[in-house]
Amino acid sequence: MDASTLTFHLHEDRCFVGQLNWIRDETQLRYSGVDELRHFDSFRNTHLPCISTTPEQLAEFADALNLLDVWSWRDKYRSEDCGTIVDDGYNWRFKAQLGDLRCKSSGFNAVPSFADPQTTSVGDSGRYGLLIASLCDIFRIRIPGYNC
């Protein structure tokens, strides 16, 4: 599959910290943030609203998406799925498309678990945490005050 066709939108809202958006369209990876998440650093220590992506980075990120099996993630993950209520205002949304493969998933204080993408885990780690780590590592991103 041609990774150059990969598009995605990652939105995250962390209560008392801020919001962030990463959008990869056909040409570049764009960032916007609010409050404490309004800036990011590339490993080149520049503050830019967008970064160019290489074909190698796109291919590696597409491999990460396949490894994380995002194409089978559920539409919604909620803490109630685990028999608990967590209400700390943390939520996320992730949409991606690679050829015919599509993901449209979100979570409210919950994520897809490590063991099974159909199972909910409470918190912000699980496969979602690996998605964030992959994004930061592959595209060489640091967000001040953020776990990547």
Disulfide bonds with the S-S distance in Angstrom:
Cys136-Cys148 2.15
